[in-house]
């Protein structure tokens, strides 16, 4: 029984670590790398609070426990 309880506790802790939210700077860097890999030359990525999001179609990521969003805008040449 002790082994079972230990296994359950271990799985719970491991799951919470894996589901930990990413910092906005780290997620923004990952998204930037993907955009640059697609050869997009002129764009803007911005971290904003949920209240500042006007168009949900521009949201490409969520960070800091869902309190902030990363929005993408392609700039015209």
PyMOL Python script that loads the backbone (N, CA, C, O; Angstrom):
from pymol import cmd

cmd.read_pdbstr("""\
ATOM      1  N   UNK A   1       0.821  -1.189   0.000  1.00  0.00           N
ATOM      2  CA  UNK A   1       0.000   0.000   0.000  1.00  0.00           C
ATOM      3  C   UNK A   1       0.867   1.256   0.000  1.00  0.00           C
ATOM      4  O   UNK A   1       0.525   2.247  -0.645  1.00  0.00           O
ATOM      5  N   UNK A   2       1.976   1.217   0.714  1.00  0.00           N
ATOM      6  CA  UNK A   2       2.857   2.382   0.743  1.00  0.00           C
ATOM      7  C   UNK A   2       3.458   2.643  -0.629  1.00  0.00           C
ATOM      8  O   UNK A   2       3.632   3.791  -1.036  1.00  0.00           O
ATOM      9  N   UNK A   3       3.773   1.567  -1.336  1.00  0.00           N
ATOM     10  CA  UNK A   3       4.342   1.727  -2.684  1.00  0.00           C
ATOM     11  C   UNK A   3       3.330   2.370  -3.621  1.00  0.00           C
ATOM     12  O   UNK A   3       3.673   3.230  -4.432  1.00  0.00           O
ATOM     13  N   UNK A   4       2.084   1.940  -3.496  1.00  0.00           N
ATOM     14  CA  UNK A   4       1.041   2.504  -4.336  1.00  0.00           C
ATOM     15  C   UNK A   4       0.866   3.992  -4.050  1.00  0.00           C
ATOM     16  O   UNK A   4       0.770   4.796  -4.978  1.00  0.00           O
ATOM     17  N   UNK A   5       0.826   4.358  -2.790  1.00  0.00           N
ATOM     18  CA  UNK A   5       0.683   5.767  -2.414  1.00  0.00           C
ATOM     19  C   UNK A   5       1.866   6.581  -2.918  1.00  0.00           C
ATOM     20  O   UNK A   5       1.689   7.699  -3.402  1.00  0.00           O
ATOM     21  N   UNK A   6       3.060   6.033  -2.809  1.00  0.00           N
ATOM     22  CA  UNK A   6       4.254   6.722  -3.298  1.00  0.00           C
ATOM     23  C   UNK A   6       4.196   6.899  -4.815  1.00  0.00           C
ATOM     24  O   UNK A   6       4.579   7.947  -5.335  1.00  0.00           O
ATOM     25  N   UNK A   7       3.719   5.879  -5.519  1.00  0.00           N
ATOM     26  CA  UNK A   7       3.595   5.965  -6.976  1.00  0.00           C
ATOM     27  C   UNK A   7       2.595   7.044  -7.377  1.00  0.00           C
ATOM     28  O   UNK A   7       2.839   7.799  -8.318  1.00  0.00           O
ATOM     29  N   UNK A   8       1.479   7.119  -6.674  1.00  0.00           N
ATOM     30  CA  UNK A   8       0.454   8.122  -6.987  1.00  0.00           C
ATOM     31  C   UNK A   8       1.000   9.529  -6.736  1.00  0.00           C
ATOM     32  O   UNK A   8       0.798  10.430  -7.550  1.00  0.00           O
ATOM     33  N   UNK A   9       1.679   9.712  -5.628  1.00  0.00           N
ATOM     34  CA  UNK A   9       2.253  11.023  -5.309  1.00  0.00           C
ATOM     35  C   UNK A   9       3.311  11.408  -6.334  1.00  0.00           C
ATOM     36  O   UNK A   9       3.366  12.559  -6.767  1.00  0.00           O
ATOM     37  N   UNK A  10       4.145  10.461  -6.720  1.00  0.00           N
ATOM     38  CA  UNK A  10       5.191  10.739  -7.708  1.00  0.00           C
ATOM     39  C   UNK A  10       4.589  11.140  -9.051  1.00  0.00           C
ATOM     40  O   UNK A  10       5.058  12.085  -9.687  1.00  0.00           O
ATOM     41  N   UNK A  11       3.565  10.434  -9.477  1.00  0.00           N
ATOM     42  CA  UNK A  11       2.913  10.764 -10.754  1.00  0.00           C
ATOM     43  C   UNK A  11       2.260  12.139 -10.702  1.00  0.00           C
ATOM     44  O   UNK A  11       2.304  12.887 -11.679  1.00  0.00           O
ATOM     45  N   UNK A  12       1.662  12.468  -9.579  1.00  0.00           N
ATOM     46  CA  UNK A  12       1.020  13.771  -9.429  1.00  0.00           C
ATOM     47  C   UNK A  12       2.042  14.891  -9.507  1.00  0.00           C
ATOM     48  O   UNK A  12       1.815  15.896 -10.180  1.00  0.00           O
ATOM     49  N   UNK A  13       3.158  14.726  -8.827  1.00  0.00           N
ATOM     50  CA  UNK A  13       4.206  15.741  -8.872  1.00  0.00           C
ATOM     51  C   UNK A  13       4.807  15.867 -10.265  1.00  0.00           C
ATOM     52  O   UNK A  13       5.071  16.978 -10.725  1.00  0.00           O
ATOM     53  N   UNK A  14       5.022  14.760 -10.930  1.00  0.00           N
ATOM     54  CA  UNK A  14       5.596  14.793 -12.276  1.00  0.00           C
ATOM     55  C   UNK A  14       4.644  15.484 -13.245  1.00  0.00           C
ATOM     56  O   UNK A  14       5.088  16.244 -14.106  1.00  0.00           O
ATOM     57  N   UNK A  15       3.367  15.236 -13.122  1.00  0.00           N
ATOM     58  CA  UNK A  15       2.387  15.862 -14.000  1.00  0.00           C
ATOM     59  C   UNK A  15       2.341  17.364 -13.787  1.00  0.00           C
ATOM     60  O   UNK A  15       2.253  18.119 -14.756  1.00  0.00           O
ATOM     61  N   UNK A  16       2.398  17.811 -12.546  1.00  0.00           N
ATOM     62  CA  UNK A  16       2.336  19.252 -12.299  1.00  0.00           C
ATOM     63  C   UNK A  16       3.585  19.960 -12.806  1.00  0.00           C
ATOM     64  O   UNK A  16       3.507  21.116 -13.223  1.00  0.00           O
ATOM     65  N   UNK A  17       4.726  19.295 -12.779  1.00  0.00           N
ATOM     66  CA  UNK A  17       5.953  19.886 -13.312  1.00  0.00           C
ATOM     67  C   UNK A  17       5.874  19.989 -14.822  1.00  0.00           C
ATOM     68  O   UNK A  17       6.289  20.997 -15.394  1.00  0.00           O
ATOM     69  N   UNK A  18       5.348  18.962 -15.479  1.00  0.00           N
ATOM     70  CA  UNK A  18       5.239  18.980 -16.935  1.00  0.00           C
ATOM     71  C   UNK A  18       4.231  20.013 -17.408  1.00  0.00           C
ATOM     72  O   UNK A  18       4.382  20.563 -18.499  1.00  0.00           O
ATOM     73  N   UNK A  19       3.219  20.285 -16.622  1.00  0.00           N
ATOM     74  CA  UNK A  19       2.182  21.227 -17.010  1.00  0.00           C
ATOM     75  C   UNK A  19       2.488  22.644 -16.532  1.00  0.00           C
ATOM     76  O   UNK A  19       1.624  23.517 -16.611  1.00  0.00           O
ATOM     77  N   UNK A  20       3.683  22.884 -16.046  1.00  0.00           N
ATOM     78  CA  UNK A  20       4.041  24.210 -15.553  1.00  0.00           C
ATOM     79  C   UNK A  20       3.998  25.215 -16.700  1.00  0.00           C
ATOM     80  O   UNK A  20       4.467  24.928 -17.801  1.00  0.00           O
ATOM     81  N   UNK A  21       3.442  26.379 -16.441  1.00  0.00           N
ATOM     82  CA  UNK A  21       3.337  27.392 -17.502  1.00  0.00           C
ATOM     83  C   UNK A  21       4.700  27.946 -17.884  1.00  0.00           C
ATOM     84  O   UNK A  21       5.604  28.045 -17.054  1.00  0.00           O
ATOM     85  N   UNK A  22       4.828  28.304 -19.148  1.00  0.00           N
ATOM     86  CA  UNK A  22       6.089  28.869 -19.638  1.00  0.00           C
ATOM     87  C   UNK A  22       6.133  30.366 -19.393  1.00  0.00           C
ATOM     88  O   UNK A  22       5.110  31.047 -19.447  1.00  0.00           O
ATOM     89  N   UNK A  23       7.330  30.869 -19.124  1.00  0.00           N
ATOM     90  CA  UNK A  23       7.478  32.328 -19.064  1.00  0.00           C
ATOM     91  C   UNK A  23       7.257  32.921 -20.456  1.00  0.00           C
ATOM     92  O   UNK A  23       7.552  32.276 -21.462  1.00  0.00           O
ATOM     93  N   UNK A  24       6.747  34.129 -20.510  1.00  0.00           N
ATOM     94  CA  UNK A  24       6.421  34.764 -21.795  1.00  0.00           C
ATOM     95  C   UNK A  24       7.643  34.930 -22.690  1.00  0.00           C
ATOM     96  O   UNK A  24       7.555  34.727 -23.901  1.00  0.00           O
ATOM     97  N   UNK A  25       8.779  35.297 -22.110  1.00  0.00           N
ATOM     98  CA  UNK A  25       9.978  35.501 -22.927  1.00  0.00           C
ATOM     99  C   UNK A  25      10.423  34.212 -23.605  1.00  0.00           C
ATOM    100  O   UNK A  25      10.844  34.229 -24.761  1.00  0.00           O
ATOM    101  N   UNK A  26      10.334  33.102 -22.894  1.00  0.00           N
ATOM    102  CA  UNK A  26      10.739  31.809 -23.459  1.00  0.00           C
ATOM    103  C   UNK A  26       9.802  31.383 -24.579  1.00  0.00           C
ATOM    104  O   UNK A  26      10.254  30.941 -25.635  1.00  0.00           O
ATOM    105  N   UNK A  27       8.499  31.515 -24.354  1.00  0.00           N
ATOM    106  CA  UNK A  27       7.529  31.144 -25.380  1.00  0.00           C
ATOM    107  C   UNK A  27       7.641  32.057 -26.597  1.00  0.00           C
ATOM    108  O   UNK A  27       7.537  31.591 -27.731  1.00  0.00           O
ATOM    109  N   UNK A  28       7.850  33.347 -26.372  1.00  0.00           N
ATOM    110  CA  UNK A  28       8.001  34.292 -27.479  1.00  0.00           C
ATOM    111  C   UNK A  28       9.215  33.930 -28.331  1.00  0.00           C
ATOM    112  O   UNK A  28       9.155  34.015 -29.557  1.00  0.00           O
ATOM    113  N   UNK A  29      10.309  33.530 -27.697  1.00  0.00           N
ATOM    114  CA  UNK A  29      11.514  33.141 -28.428  1.00  0.00           C
ATOM    115  C   UNK A  29      11.262  31.898 -29.275  1.00  0.00           C
ATOM    116  O   UNK A  29      11.745  31.813 -30.404  1.00  0.00           O
ATOM    117  N   UNK A  30      10.517  30.939 -28.747  1.00  0.00           N
ATOM    118  CA  UNK A  30      10.194  29.728 -29.510  1.00  0.00           C
ATOM    119  C   UNK A  30       9.320  30.059 -30.719  1.00  0.00           C
ATOM    120  O   UNK A  30       9.538  29.532 -31.810  1.00  0.00           O
ATOM    121  N   UNK A  31       8.343  30.923 -30.525  1.00  0.00           N
ATOM    122  CA  UNK A  31       7.463  31.313 -31.631  1.00  0.00           C
ATOM    123  C   UNK A  31       8.247  32.087 -32.682  1.00  0.00           C
ATOM    124  O   UNK A  31       8.048  31.885 -33.880  1.00  0.00           O
ATOM    125  N   UNK A  32       9.142  32.976 -32.238  1.00  0.00           N
ATOM    126  CA  UNK A  32       9.981  33.732 -33.178  1.00  0.00           C
ATOM    127  C   UNK A  32      10.835  32.805 -34.025  1.00  0.00           C
ATOM    128  O   UNK A  32      10.994  33.033 -35.224  1.00  0.00           O
ATOM    129  N   UNK A  33      11.383  31.770 -33.420  1.00  0.00           N
ATOM    130  CA  UNK A  33      12.214  30.825 -34.157  1.00  0.00           C
ATOM    131  C   UNK A  33      11.398  30.123 -35.240  1.00  0.00           C
ATOM    132  O   UNK A  33      11.895  29.912 -36.346  1.00  0.00           O
ATOM    133  N   UNK A  34      10.160  29.762 -34.937  1.00  0.00           N
ATOM    134  CA  UNK A  34       9.304  29.100 -35.923  1.00  0.00           C
ATOM    135  C   UNK A  34       8.943  30.048 -37.063  1.00  0.00           C
ATOM    136  O   UNK A  34       8.910  29.641 -38.224  1.00  0.00           O
ATOM    137  N   UNK A  35       8.674  31.305 -36.735  1.00  0.00           N
ATOM    138  CA  UNK A  35       8.328  32.281 -37.772  1.00  0.00           C
ATOM    139  C   UNK A  35       9.528  32.511 -38.691  1.00  0.00           C
ATOM    140  O   UNK A  35       9.381  32.542 -39.913  1.00  0.00           O
ATOM    141  N   UNK A  36      10.701  32.671 -38.106  1.00  0.00           N
ATOM    142  CA  UNK A  36      11.898  32.898 -38.909  1.00  0.00           C
ATOM    143  C   UNK A  36      12.255  31.682 -39.755  1.00  0.00           C
ATOM    144  O   UNK A  36      12.815  31.829 -40.841  1.00  0.00           O
ATOM    145  N   UNK A  37      11.943  30.497 -39.277  1.00  0.00           N
ATOM    146  CA  UNK A  37      12.183  29.279 -40.054  1.00  0.00           C
ATOM    147  C   UNK A  37      11.304  29.239 -41.304  1.00  0.00           C
ATOM    148  O   UNK A  37      11.637  28.569 -42.282  1.00  0.00           O
ATOM    149  N   UNK A  38      10.188  29.955 -41.267  1.00  0.00           N
ATOM    150  CA  UNK A  38       9.292  30.042 -42.432  1.00  0.00           C
ATOM    151  C   UNK A  38       9.610  31.239 -43.308  1.00  0.00           C
ATOM    152  O   UNK A  38       8.825  31.600 -44.185  1.00  0.00           O
ATOM    153  N   UNK A  39      10.769  31.860 -43.072  1.00  0.00           N
ATOM    154  CA  UNK A  39      11.268  32.977 -43.879  1.00  0.00           C
ATOM    155  C   UNK A  39      10.333  34.181 -43.910  1.00  0.00           C
ATOM    156  O   UNK A  39      10.236  34.862 -44.931  1.00  0.00           O
ATOM    157  N   UNK A  40       9.657  34.443 -42.824  1.00  0.00           N
ATOM    158  CA  UNK A  40       8.848  35.658 -42.720  1.00  0.00           C
ATOM    159  C   UNK A  40       9.796  36.774 -42.300  1.00  0.00           C
ATOM    160  O   UNK A  40      10.456  36.688 -41.264  1.00  0.00           O
ATOM    161  N   UNK A  41       9.855  37.818 -43.115  1.00  0.00           N
ATOM    162  CA  UNK A  41      10.870  38.841 -42.877  1.00  0.00           C
ATOM    163  C   UNK A  41      10.388  40.017 -42.028  1.00  0.00           C
ATOM    164  O   UNK A  41      11.178  40.586 -41.274  1.00  0.00           O
ATOM    165  N   UNK A  42       9.153  40.380 -42.127  1.00  0.00           N
ATOM    166  CA  UNK A  42       8.688  41.566 -41.436  1.00  0.00           C
ATOM    167  C   UNK A  42       7.431  41.252 -40.624  1.00  0.00           C
ATOM    168  O   UNK A  42       6.347  41.074 -41.178  1.00  0.00           O
ATOM    169  N   UNK A  43       7.595  41.187 -39.308  1.00  0.00           N
ATOM    170  CA  UNK A  43       6.488  40.843 -38.427  1.00  0.00           C
ATOM    171  C   UNK A  43       6.715  41.473 -37.059  1.00  0.00           C
ATOM    172  O   UNK A  43       7.802  41.963 -36.752  1.00  0.00           O
ATOM    173  N   UNK A  44       5.667  41.446 -36.250  1.00  0.00           N
ATOM    174  CA  UNK A  44       5.755  41.940 -34.884  1.00  0.00           C
ATOM    175  C   UNK A  44       5.150  40.900 -33.955  1.00  0.00           C
ATOM    176  O   UNK A  44       4.043  40.417 -34.196  1.00  0.00           O
ATOM    177  N   UNK A  45       5.867  40.556 -32.900  1.00  0.00           N
ATOM    178  CA  UNK A  45       5.348  39.728 -31.817  1.00  0.00           C
ATOM    179  C   UNK A  45       5.329  40.592 -30.572  1.00  0.00           C
ATOM    180  O   UNK A  45       6.309  41.267 -30.256  1.00  0.00           O
ATOM    181  N   UNK A  46       4.213  40.567 -29.870  1.00  0.00           N
ATOM    182  CA  UNK A  46       4.100  41.416 -28.696  1.00  0.00           C
ATOM    183  C   UNK A  46       3.389  40.660 -27.578  1.00  0.00           C
ATOM    184  O   UNK A  46       2.392  39.979 -27.815  1.00  0.00           O
ATOM    185  N   UNK A  47       3.908  40.785 -26.364  1.00  0.00           N
ATOM    186  CA  UNK A  47       3.271  40.200 -25.188  1.00  0.00           C
ATOM    187  C   UNK A  47       2.353  41.259 -24.587  1.00  0.00           C
ATOM    188  O   UNK A  47       2.786  42.365 -24.265  1.00  0.00           O
ATOM    189  N   UNK A  48       1.069  40.899 -24.441  1.00  0.00           N
ATOM    190  CA  UNK A  48       0.081  41.836 -23.908  1.00  0.00           C
ATOM    191  C   UNK A  48      -0.780  41.136 -22.858  1.00  0.00           C
ATOM    192  O   UNK A  48      -0.835  39.908 -22.802  1.00  0.00           O
ATOM    193  N   UNK A  49      -1.442  41.924 -22.039  1.00  0.00           N
ATOM    194  CA  UNK A  49      -2.386  41.346 -21.086  1.00  0.00           C
ATOM    195  C   UNK A  49      -3.652  40.934 -21.833  1.00  0.00           C
ATOM    196  O   UNK A  49      -3.891  41.371 -22.959  1.00  0.00           O
ATOM    197  N   UNK A  50      -4.446  40.101 -21.205  1.00  0.00           N
ATOM    198  CA  UNK A  50      -5.680  39.634 -21.846  1.00  0.00           C
ATOM    199  C   UNK A  50      -6.604  40.786 -22.217  1.00  0.00           C
ATOM    200  O   UNK A  50      -7.301  40.716 -23.229  1.00  0.00           O
ATOM    201  N   UNK A  51      -6.617  41.842 -21.415  1.00  0.00           N
ATOM    202  CA  UNK A  51      -7.491  42.985 -21.683  1.00  0.00           C
ATOM    203  C   UNK A  51      -7.091  43.747 -22.939  1.00  0.00           C
ATOM    204  O   UNK A  51      -7.920  44.426 -23.545  1.00  0.00           O
ATOM    205  N   UNK A  52      -5.826  43.637 -23.334  1.00  0.00           N
ATOM    206  CA  UNK A  52      -5.331  44.385 -24.494  1.00  0.00           C
ATOM    207  C   UNK A  52      -5.550  43.659 -25.814  1.00  0.00           C
ATOM    208  O   UNK A  52      -5.259  44.217 -26.872  1.00  0.00           O
ATOM    209  N   UNK A  53      -6.052  42.433 -25.780  1.00  0.00           N
ATOM    210  CA  UNK A  53      -6.286  41.669 -27.002  1.00  0.00           C
ATOM    211  C   UNK A  53      -7.597  42.129 -27.632  1.00  0.00           C
ATOM    212  O   UNK A  53      -8.664  42.017 -27.028  1.00  0.00           O
ATOM    213  N   UNK A  54      -7.501  42.652 -28.861  1.00  0.00           N
ATOM    214  CA  UNK A  54      -8.688  43.136 -29.563  1.00  0.00           C
ATOM    215  C   UNK A  54      -9.151  42.146 -30.623  1.00  0.00           C
ATOM    216  O   UNK A  54     -10.337  42.100 -30.947  1.00  0.00           O
ATOM    217  N   UNK A  55      -8.238  41.359 -31.162  1.00  0.00           N
ATOM    218  CA  UNK A  55      -8.562  40.399 -32.214  1.00  0.00           C
ATOM    219  C   UNK A  55      -7.980  39.038 -31.826  1.00  0.00           C
ATOM    220  O   UNK A  55      -6.763  38.855 -31.844  1.00  0.00           O
ATOM    221  N   UNK A  56      -8.841  38.090 -31.478  1.00  0.00           N
ATOM    222  CA  UNK A  56      -8.390  36.768 -31.052  1.00  0.00           C
ATOM    223  C   UNK A  56      -7.638  36.025 -32.159  1.00  0.00           C
ATOM    224  O   UNK A  56      -6.868  35.109 -31.870  1.00  0.00           O
ATOM    225  N   UNK A  57      -7.852  36.407 -33.421  1.00  0.00           N
ATOM    226  CA  UNK A  57      -7.161  35.760 -34.531  1.00  0.00           C
ATOM    227  C   UNK A  57      -5.668  36.087 -34.555  1.00  0.00           C
ATOM    228  O   UNK A  57      -4.896  35.407 -35.231  1.00  0.00           O
ATOM    229  N   UNK A  58      -5.263  37.116 -33.828  1.00  0.00           N
ATOM    230  CA  UNK A  58      -3.856  37.505 -33.788  1.00  0.00           C
ATOM    231  C   UNK A  58      -3.089  36.782 -32.681  1.00  0.00           C
ATOM    232  O   UNK A  58      -1.860  36.838 -32.649  1.00  0.00           O
ATOM    233  N   UNK A  59      -3.792  36.111 -31.782  1.00  0.00           N
ATOM    234  CA  UNK A  59      -3.157  35.443 -30.649  1.00  0.00           C
ATOM    235  C   UNK A  59      -2.476  34.161 -31.123  1.00  0.00           C
ATOM    236  O   UNK A  59      -3.109  33.298 -31.731  1.00  0.00           O
ATOM    237  N   UNK A  60      -1.163  34.046 -30.834  1.00  0.00           N
ATOM    238  CA  UNK A  60      -0.400  32.857 -31.220  1.00  0.00           C
ATOM    239  C   UNK A  60       0.145  32.109 -30.012  1.00  0.00           C
ATOM    240  O   UNK A  60       0.780  31.066 -30.166  1.00  0.00           O
ATOM    241  N   UNK A  61      -0.094  32.627 -28.817  1.00  0.00           N
ATOM    242  CA  UNK A  61       0.379  31.942 -27.623  1.00  0.00           C
ATOM    243  C   UNK A  61      -0.206  32.552 -26.363  1.00  0.00           C
ATOM    244  O   UNK A  61      -0.667  33.693 -26.351  1.00  0.00           O
ATOM    245  N   UNK A  62      -0.172  31.751 -25.300  1.00  0.00           N
ATOM    246  CA  UNK A  62      -0.650  32.186 -24.002  1.00  0.00           C
ATOM    247  C   UNK A  62       0.413  31.837 -22.974  1.00  0.00           C
ATOM    248  O   UNK A  62       0.994  30.753 -23.028  1.00  0.00           O
ATOM    249  N   UNK A  63       0.672  32.736 -22.043  1.00  0.00           N
ATOM    250  CA  UNK A  63       1.737  32.499 -21.073  1.00  0.00           C
ATOM    251  C   UNK A  63       1.362  33.049 -19.706  1.00  0.00           C
ATOM    252  O   UNK A  63       0.333  33.706 -19.544  1.00  0.00           O
ATOM    253  N   UNK A  64       2.209  32.772 -18.731  1.00  0.00           N
ATOM    254  CA  UNK A  64       2.015  33.199 -17.348  1.00  0.00           C
ATOM    255  C   UNK A  64       0.632  32.841 -16.832  1.00  0.00           C
ATOM    256  O   UNK A  64      -0.140  33.702 -16.411  1.00  0.00           O
ATOM    257  N   UNK A  65       0.339  31.543 -16.876  1.00  0.00           N
ATOM    258  CA  UNK A  65      -0.943  30.996 -16.393  1.00  0.00           C
ATOM    259  C   UNK A  65      -2.146  31.574 -17.118  1.00  0.00           C
ATOM    260  O   UNK A  65      -3.220  31.701 -16.530  1.00  0.00           O
ATOM    261  N   UNK A  66      -1.982  31.923 -18.375  1.00  0.00           N
ATOM    262  CA  UNK A  66      -3.092  32.438 -19.168  1.00  0.00           C
ATOM    263  C   UNK A  66      -3.423  33.897 -18.911  1.00  0.00           C
ATOM    264  O   UNK A  66      -4.442  34.389 -19.397  1.00  0.00           O
ATOM    265  N   UNK A  67      -2.591  34.597 -18.164  1.00  0.00           N
ATOM    266  CA  UNK A  67      -2.873  36.010 -17.879  1.00  0.00           C
ATOM    267  C   UNK A  67      -2.381  36.933 -18.979  1.00  0.00           C
ATOM    268  O   UNK A  67      -2.801  38.088 -19.061  1.00  0.00           O
ATOM    269  N   UNK A  68      -1.482  36.424 -19.832  1.00  0.00           N
ATOM    270  CA  UNK A  68      -0.948  37.222 -20.935  1.00  0.00           C
ATOM    271  C   UNK A  68      -1.033  36.430 -22.226  1.00  0.00           C
ATOM    272  O   UNK A  68      -1.064  35.199 -22.223  1.00  0.00           O
ATOM    273  N   UNK A  69      -1.071  37.156 -23.318  1.00  0.00           N
ATOM    274  CA  UNK A  69      -1.125  36.550 -24.648  1.00  0.00           C
ATOM    275  C   UNK A  69       0.006  37.102 -25.496  1.00  0.00           C
ATOM    276  O   UNK A  69       0.493  38.210 -25.270  1.00  0.00           O
ATOM    277  N   UNK A  70       0.412  36.310 -26.472  1.00  0.00           N
ATOM    278  CA  UNK A  70       1.401  36.760 -27.458  1.00  0.00           C
ATOM    279  C   UNK A  70       0.639  36.938 -28.758  1.00  0.00           C
ATOM    280  O   UNK A  70      -0.004  36.014 -29.257  1.00  0.00           O
ATOM    281  N   UNK A  71       0.727  38.151 -29.295  1.00  0.00           N
ATOM    282  CA  UNK A  71       0.003  38.422 -30.543  1.00  0.00           C
ATOM    283  C   UNK A  71       1.013  38.614 -31.674  1.00  0.00           C
ATOM    284  O   UNK A  71       2.123  39.107 -31.471  1.00  0.00           O
ATOM    285  N   UNK A  72       0.589  38.207 -32.872  1.00  0.00           N
ATOM    286  CA  UNK A  72       1.421  38.249 -34.074  1.00  0.00           C
ATOM    287  C   UNK A  72       0.752  39.165 -35.081  1.00  0.00           C
ATOM    288  O   UNK A  72      -0.464  39.143 -35.272  1.00  0.00           O
ATOM    289  N   UNK A  73       1.585  39.968 -35.716  1.00  0.00           N
ATOM    290  CA  UNK A  73       1.096  40.813 -36.796  1.00  0.00           C
ATOM    291  C   UNK A  73       2.155  40.840 -37.889  1.00  0.00           C
ATOM    292  O   UNK A  73       3.316  41.158 -37.631  1.00  0.00           O
ATOM    293  N   UNK A  74       1.752  40.506 -39.105  1.00  0.00           N
ATOM    294  CA  UNK A  74       2.683  40.579 -40.232  1.00  0.00           C
ATOM    295  C   UNK A  74       2.667  42.012 -40.746  1.00  0.00           C
ATOM    296  O   UNK A  74       1.610  42.588 -40.999  1.00  0.00           O
ATOM    297  N   UNK A  75       3.850  42.567 -40.892  1.00  0.00           N
ATOM    298  CA  UNK A  75       3.991  43.931 -41.376  1.00  0.00           C
ATOM    299  C   UNK A  75       4.084  43.926 -42.881  1.00  0.00           C
ATOM    300  O   UNK A  75       4.793  43.105 -43.463  1.00  0.00           O
ATOM    301  N   UNK A  76       3.368  44.844 -43.518  1.00  0.00           N
ATOM    302  CA  UNK A  76       3.420  44.954 -44.977  1.00  0.00           C
ATOM    303  C   UNK A  76       4.696  45.685 -45.373  1.00  0.00           C
ATOM    304  O   UNK A  76       5.156  46.590 -44.676  1.00  0.00           O
ATOM    305  N   UNK A  77       5.248  45.281 -46.484  1.00  0.00           N
ATOM    306  CA  UNK A  77       6.486  45.924 -46.976  1.00  0.00           C
ATOM    307  C   UNK A  77       6.220  47.243 -47.596  1.00  0.00           C
ATOM    308  O   UNK A  77       7.149  47.907 -48.056  1.00  0.00           O
TER     309      UNK A  77
END
""", "prot")
cmd.dss("prot")
cmd.show_as("cartoon", "prot")
cmd.util.cbc("prot")
cmd.orient("prot")
